[in-house]
Amino acid sequence: MLSSSSPSAVSAASGQHRAFGGIEQLVEGASFVFLLIFALVNWIAIHRRAGNRAMAMVGLIGALPGTVMLVAYLTGLV
């Protein structure tokens, strides 16, 4: 049993103990990966001329600025 003065009990009680980062970092990372995969899938669809190419172009054109803005946000530029 942990005593109330042990460092791990104090950090756990204050909510400061994070082994792998917070949920915010997880969501930001997942958003970045999603945008990259979305852009890649649309690029492949355009390249292979699969399905509706105009819709794939709209998806690719929309994913790229989103990725740029997310990177700017993650690096602290925005």
C-alpha positions as CSV (number, residue, x, y, z in Angstrom):
1,M,0.0,0.0,0.0
2,L,1.3,3.5,-0.8
3,S,1.7,6.0,1.9
4,S,0.2,9.4,1.4
5,S,3.6,11.0,1.3
6,S,5.1,8.8,-1.5
7,P,5.9,10.6,-4.7
8,S,3.7,8.3,-6.9
9,A,0.7,8.7,-4.6
10,V,1.1,12.5,-4.7
11,S,1.5,12.6,-8.5
12,A,-1.4,10.2,-9.0
13,A,-3.7,12.2,-6.7
14,S,-2.9,15.4,-8.5
15,G,-3.4,14.0,-11.9
16,Q,0.1,14.8,-13.1
17,H,1.3,11.2,-13.7
18,R,1.2,10.5,-17.4
19,A,3.1,7.5,-18.7
20,F,2.3,8.0,-22.4
21,G,0.9,11.5,-22.7
22,G,-2.6,12.9,-22.4
23,I,-5.7,12.2,-24.4
24,E,-5.2,15.5,-26.3
25,Q,-1.9,14.3,-27.7
26,L,-3.5,11.0,-28.7
27,V,-6.3,12.8,-30.6
28,E,-3.9,15.2,-32.3
29,G,-1.7,12.4,-33.4
30,A,-4.6,10.3,-34.7
31,S,-6.0,13.3,-36.6
32,F,-2.6,13.8,-38.3
33,V,-2.4,10.1,-39.3
34,F,-6.0,10.2,-40.5
35,L,-5.5,13.2,-42.7
36,L,-2.3,11.7,-44.2
37,I,-4.0,8.4,-45.0
38,F,-7.1,10.2,-46.4
39,A,-4.9,12.3,-48.7
40,L,-2.9,9.2,-49.8
41,V,-6.1,7.1,-50.5
42,N,-7.5,10.0,-52.6
43,W,-4.2,10.4,-54.5
44,I,-4.1,6.7,-55.2
45,A,-7.7,6.9,-56.5
46,I,-6.8,9.8,-58.8
47,H,-3.6,8.0,-60.0
48,R,-5.4,4.7,-60.8
49,R,-8.5,6.5,-62.2
50,A,-10.7,4.6,-59.9
51,G,-14.3,5.8,-59.3
52,N,-15.2,9.4,-59.5
53,R,-11.9,11.3,-60.0
54,A,-13.5,14.7,-59.3
55,M,-14.6,13.5,-55.9
56,A,-11.1,12.1,-55.2
57,M,-9.6,15.5,-56.2
58,V,-11.9,17.3,-53.8
59,G,-10.9,15.0,-51.0
60,L,-7.2,15.4,-51.7
61,I,-7.5,19.2,-52.1
62,G,-9.4,19.3,-48.8
63,A,-7.0,17.0,-46.9
64,L,-3.8,18.9,-47.8
65,P,-4.7,22.3,-46.2
66,G,-6.1,20.5,-43.2
67,T,-2.8,18.6,-42.8
68,V,-0.8,21.9,-43.1
69,M,-3.0,23.6,-40.5
70,L,-2.7,20.7,-38.1
71,V,1.0,20.7,-38.4
72,A,1.1,24.5,-37.8
73,Y,-1.1,24.0,-34.7
74,L,1.1,21.1,-33.4
75,T,4.3,23.1,-33.9
76,G,2.7,26.2,-32.2
77,L,2.6,28.5,-35.2
78,V,-1.2,29.0,-34.9
